[in-house]
Amino acid sequence: MMSRPGLSRQILFFVIILAVLSQACAISLFQWPTFPTPSVSTQIPSGPTSTPAPRAKVTFSVRLPEPLGPGETIDLTVVDEVTGLAYNPSPYTMNPVDSVTYTKELEIWDQAIIRYRYVRKNGNTIINEDTNRDQAIRYRLFYISGNTQITDTVSSWADKQANTLTGSISGNVLDADTGAPIPDILVTAGGVHAFTDAAGRFQITDLRGGPHNLVVYAMDGMYQTFQQGATVAENSNTPVQDVRIKRAPLVNVTFIVSVPPGTVGPNVPIRLAGNLLQLGNTFSDLRAGFSTVADRMSVLSPTADGRYSVTIPLPAGADVQYKYTMGDGFWNSEFTSDGRFVTRRILVPNQNTVIEDSVQTWQAGPKAPIVFDVTVPSNTSSTDKIYIQFNLLLGWSPPIPMLQQEQYRWVYKLYGPLNITGSFTYRFCRNAQCDSADDSQTVGPTAHGKNITPALTPQNISDTVSSWAWPLNVGPATLVA
């Protein structure tokens, strides 16, 4: 068995997870407090109410590639793709059945679709599972449909070379009504992700032989989720019968939210971040463990009574996990008053619906907001938009659009989370093209950026970009004979 350089990154992930868990525990599908539970009604309720959701008992069983070492344990970790896979986990320690089999029973909202993975722990070290080709596993999918059980197989661990035989699963995904192939459908088994091609075909490779859970999932929720167990044969391909999934009807869902007084300035956008494509999820590994992009999220509009609202066509039956934000799923997103991340969840009903929510706070902990105020060069195009980018331990996160105050002046007010680390760095770029259209002083993926340390009192940081990394003025061409 050989150790790999990726181990240091796994340890770094664990440091961040410990910091988040100690200061900003998740509001999860498993222990959902009364306040963040949205009220679902065709009429606007008079105030926030809780709507109890039915729970299902789910038994997870997992088969490991080899017995654990002394002092090691196995966690089933539910991850939050809206906040960021690296930052808001809900770990559950599993119980041994024998030397390579572990189990855990959880109560989860019925009809939920959860994202999870298995991790091996030894003290302060956490090791993620990976594939038989030693590729990282983002997460597994599981669709909860009543009391049920699931059997998973771990192929390998990130700190060890795979030593198990590999198999694959292949098949076709078709429209149940028309028989037409459906492209761009996410298909997962054993934590390995694949997408259907234009002919609706998929193949999932690098699976350890044994039982796996096959999930067929529309990233925009437009088709009903399909799930079945599949036993993968070693050193061969396991075909599955054509998967036929039914298209979901669209209903209008209106989200209305109240925000803390005095926290949202004029023209500051409030966005709806969520787990579907139309709510900003990219279903890919972006920078620093993020999956959502602010520019792809739905933007709410102010209403006459001081609240904000947006109406979005969503597929009936879709499991929608979402939050309100003035940034993305992590930066400037909503928190509870005691500093916990908020990730809400609704099961879209079969009729037009109004959801009424209330943001408790944008801050996590006692650190005060920071205003970033930047003046850009006079040769910046009037069509350019300026973005700010933050770096918190795992690298530069996706850039967030700033608000234009004057022709060459842009601002962004950051509320949180400012309680995870003592300091972080930031930089500016044009049109979300960080790494290439940066401030000329902070160019490229390895640039350090400018340091900022949160404080108990508000801070106003004034910066000036003297020049951009991309040349804006191109001189006349020189003709060479």
Secondary structure, DSSP 4 states (H G I P E B T S, - for coil): ----THHHHHHHHHHHHHHHHHH--B--SSS--TTTSPEEESS--SS-------EEEEEEEEE-SS---TT-EEEEEE--TTT-TTT--EEEE-EEEETTEEEEEEEEETT-EEEEEEEEEETTEEEEEE-TT-PBP--EEEE--SSEEEEEE--EETTS---S-EEEEEEEEEETTT--B--S-EEEETTEEEE--TTSEEEEEEEESEEEEEEEE-TTS-B--EEEEEEEPTTSEEE-PPEEEPBPPEEEEEEEEE--TTSS-TTPPEEEEESSGGGTB-SS--GGG--B-GGGSEEEEE-TTS-EEEEEEEETT-EEEEEEESSSSSTTB-B-TTS-B--EEEE--SS-EEEEEE--BS--SSPPPEEEEEE--TTS-TT--EEEEEE-SS-BPPPEE-EEEETTEEEEEE----SS-S-EEEEEEETT-TTTSBBTTS-STT---EEE---SS-EEEEEE---BSS-----PPPP--
